[in-house]
């Protein structure tokens, strides 16, 4: 059994609370309006107007809320679900309404991992992954699960362990895309009742034990050597087949055989300083004595001609 992995830390998402600038502007506007009303009451010496205006201003300040463009607000009235507000300005009934959740409907990112989890072929691996998800139904996310962020994190982690347990190591290393798709389907099926949709899951890294890495490296090297020897053997087989076909041609044609022998000698002698040793029996059999003598004589004559060049031309 692998040790229990602690819950991944959820990054603090900006915008989980109303924008302070917008709320400050709304409060400032209400204060200005209330102040003008109070001044009007003082000017007319109407105490009832002053008291009513002050009370209305206090209630307005206590009830005004502003949600950002990406936010949805779950409002409860006397403890029961009332409605979903936002984005923009909305009002709460003082002492009756309360805000249960500020739901961020942007794409969220959750990093999760599985440590020392056994694959199908009993290899312990550490896997890191990242998931992209979004809340498409704020009401379900707020009312169907206590903490939807932690629930998504745990659901993704258990799904990753489940997929690792039924996947061989070789497939996990070579077929990450198929594993990503399987994780998306599995996690999305678990989070759909909470009003959450999984858009993508990507495996970032798969870490295997060091001793297993060394064994896999030796196995890969041995496999490459085996393939190299097979290729070399096939090449030798093709060469032998070509020689067999050539021998059939030379078998009944001595002239062709002699020409081939002469070509072999020429290729060996044309290199500077080359020395070719040919058995005397082979030379007599193929009639190459005269040819080799002529080649040697031609070489000596060329050397003598080079030595007799005038001093000016040689310089």
N, C-alpha and C positions, 0 to 999 in steps of 0.2 A: 504494500500500500504506500502511496506517495504521501508526503507530509502535506498538511493542510496549508494552502496558500492564502495569505491574508488578503482581505478585500482591497482591490486596487484603489488608490486614492483618486477621488473624483476632482478634477480641476475646478476651481471656482469660476463659474461662467458669468461674465459681465451681463448686466441687464436682468438679473433675477429679481431685482427690486425696481420700483419705478424710478424714472430719471429724475434726479434731484433738481436739475435746472428747470425742467418743465413744471414740476410741482411748485418750485419756488416762484416761477412766473405767475402761475395760477393763483397762488396764495397772495402774491403782491397785488394782483388785479382785484381780488376780493377785498383786501384791506383798503385799497384806494376807494373802491365803491362804498364800502361801509363807512370809511372816514368821511366821505362826502355826505352820506346820509346823516351821520351824527352831527356834522357841522350844520346841516340844514335844520335838524331838530333843535340844536342850541340856538340857532338864529331865530327860530320861531318859538323858542321856549316851550317846546312840546316834549315833556318828559316821557310820555308814552311812546312817541316816535323814537326817542333816543334808546329806550330800553328794548323795544322791539327790534330796532336795527342792530343793536349790540348782540342780542340773542341770535338773530338770524345770521350774523357774521360768524359767531362762534360755531354754530351748527354747520354752516357752509364750509368753514375751514376744517372741521372734523370729518366731513363727508367727501370732499373732493379727492380724487385720485387720477393719476395719469399713467397709462401703459404705453410702452414704446411700440414701434412698428412691428417688432417680431414677438411681442408678448400677448398672451391670453391670460385673463384673470378669472379664477373660479370664485364665485361669490356664494356664500351661504347665508340664508335668512332664517334666523332662529334655529340654527344647526342643520338645516336642510338645504340641499342644492337649490339655488334660485336661478342663476343664469351665468353665462360666460361673457365677460366684458373685454373690451380692448380690440384693437389698439386705439389710443387716444384718451380723451378725458371721459371719466365716468364718475358717478356719485354713489355713495353708500348711505343708507338710512342709519343715522346714528343710533347706537345701542341695539340695533336689530340686525343689521347686515355685518358680515365679517368676510375678510379675504382669506381663503384657504390656501391657494397656491398662485404663484406667478409662474406660468408655464412658458418656457422659451421654445419657440417653434423653428429656430434655426437648426441646421445640421449639427449634431453633437458628435464628439469624438471620444471614444472610450478605448484605452489601452488595457489589455488583459494578457495573462500568460498561464501556462501550465508547467509546473516544475516536476522533474523526475517522474514523468508519466510513461507507463509502459505501452509500447506499440503492440500491434497484433503478433509480431514475432519476438515479443518480450525484450525489447531494447529500450532502456530508459532515456528519454529525451526531454529537453527543455524547449518549449515553443513560445515565442512572443508573437502577438497579433494585435491588430488595430481594427476597430469597427466604426462605421459611420451610420448614424441612425437619426430619426426625426420623429417628433411627436405630431401625429396627424389628427388625434382626437384628444384635446386637452381635458375634456370631462372624464373620459375613461382613465387617463393617466393620473388624475387627481383622486378619483373615487374608487377605482378598482384595485389599486395597489398602494401600500403604505408609503414606500419610497421608490419611485419608479427608476431613479438613476441607479441606486444600489441593486434593484431587481434586475435591471438590464445587465449590469456588470456581472452578477452571479450567474445569470442565465447564459451569458456568452462564455464564461469560464467553464461551466459544467458541459456545455455543448462542445467546447474545444477538447476537453478530456474524453468525451464520448467518441468523437471522431478519431482522435489519436488511437484509442484502444482498439478500434476495428480497422486500422489502416497499417499495412506493412511499412517498414522504414524506407525501403526503396521507392515505394509509391509516394510517400510523404516528401521525399527529397526531389523527386522528378515531376510530380503532378500536383503542384501547389494550386494551380487554377481550379482544378476540379474540387479540391478540398475547400477552397474559398467559397465556391458555389454551394457546396454541401452545407457549410457553416451558415451561410446566408439563409438558406431554406429552413434549417433547423432552428436557428435563433429567432427568425421572423415568425415561425409558427408558435413559439412560446410567448413572444411579446405582442402579438396581434391583439389578444384580449385586453391588453393594457392601453390600446390606442397608439402603439409605437410601431414604426416600420423600419426595418433594417435595409439600408441601401447597399452597403458593401462591407465585406470583411477581407482583410489582406493579412496573410502570414508574413511577418517581417523576418523571422530568423528561426532556424531549427538547430539546436546545439546537441551534439551527441558526445558520449564519453571519449576522452583522449585515446585510451587504448583501442577503442573501436575504430577511431579515425586512422590510427596507424595500421590496423589490420586491413581496413578497406583500401588504404593506399597500397599495401603490399599485394592485395588481391588484384587491384587495377593494374599494377606493374606486371604481375605474372600474366594477366590476360593479354596485355599489349605484347609481351614477348612471345606468347603462344601464337598470336595472330601474325607476328613478324616471321616466325618460323614457317607457318603455313604458307604465307606469301612466297617465301624463299623456296620452299619445296615445290610449289606450283610453277615457279619460274624455271627451276631445274628440270621439271617434267616437260615443259614446253620446249626448252632447249634440246633435251634428249630426243624429243619427237622430231624436231627440225633436223638434227643430225641424222636420224634414221632415214628421213625422207631424202636428205642430200646423199647419203651413202647409196641409195638405190639408183640415183642419177649417175654417180661416179662409177658404179659397179661395171657397167658395160661400155664406158667411154674413158679410155686411158688418156686421151688428149686433154679432156676437160680436167682430169685429175692432175695432170702435169701443169696445166695453166693455173690451177688453184694453188699448187705447191709453189710455183714461181711467184704468184701474188703474195703468198705468205712470207716468202723470203724477202721480197721487195719491201713489204711493210716493215719488216724487222730491220733491214739495212738502211732505210732512208733516214732513220734517226741518227743524229750526229753522235759518233762514238759508240754506236750499237754493235754488239757482237752476237752472232747467231751460230750455234753449234748444231751441225746437221750430221747424222751418222753417214759414213761413206757408203754403206749398203743402200741407204735411201737415195743418195745422190746418184749412184750408178743405176738404180732401178728406174728412177724417173728421168734419167738423162739430163741432170741439172749441172753436171760438172762443167761443161762448156759455158753454160749461162753464168755460173758463179765466177768462172775465170774471166769472162768478158766484163762482168760488172766490176771485178777487182782491177782489171787493166784500165777500164774507163776511169776509175777513181784515181789511179796513180797518174794517168795522163793529165787529169784535171789539176792535180796537185803540182806537177812539174810545170804546167803552163802558168799557174799562179806564181811560182817561184821565179820564172824568167821574165816577169813584167819589168819594164823600165823603171828606174828609180823615181822619176817624176810622177809616173802614173801610180806607182805603189804608194807614194807619199800622200 
